[in-house]
C-alpha cells in the first residue's frame, strides 16, 4: 500500500495533469485513513463476512420452520406458503455460498488477522 502512495505522490508532482492532483490527494487521504484505522477496519470487514453466514443460516432455518409449521396447509394444497419458504431457503443457500466464496477469496486476510490477533 505504501508503494501505491509513493507512486501516486510521484505522479502528483506533474502539474500538467488536469484535475489529477486533486484525485490523487483524495486517494492518498483515503489510504492514510485506512492505514491508521487498519485494526478496526479489519474487524469490521471480518464481521461483515461472518454476517453472510449468519443471515444465510437464519434464512435456511426460517424456511425449514415455515414449512414444518405449515405442513398441514401444504398437504391440503396451499402451495403459496411452500413456494415462499423454498424461495427463502434458496436465498439462504445463495447467501451462504457467497459468504463461503468471500471467505476463500480473503483467506490470507483472515489468516494474517489470526496471526496478529495477539498484538494489540
Buried (B, 14 or more C-beta within 10 A) or exposed (E): EEEEBEEBEEEBEEEEEEEBBEEBEEBBEEBEEEEEEEEEEBEEBBEEBEEBBEBBBEBBEBBBEBBEEBEEEBEEEEEEBBEBBBEBBEBBBEBBEBBBEBBEEBEEBBEEBEEEEEEE
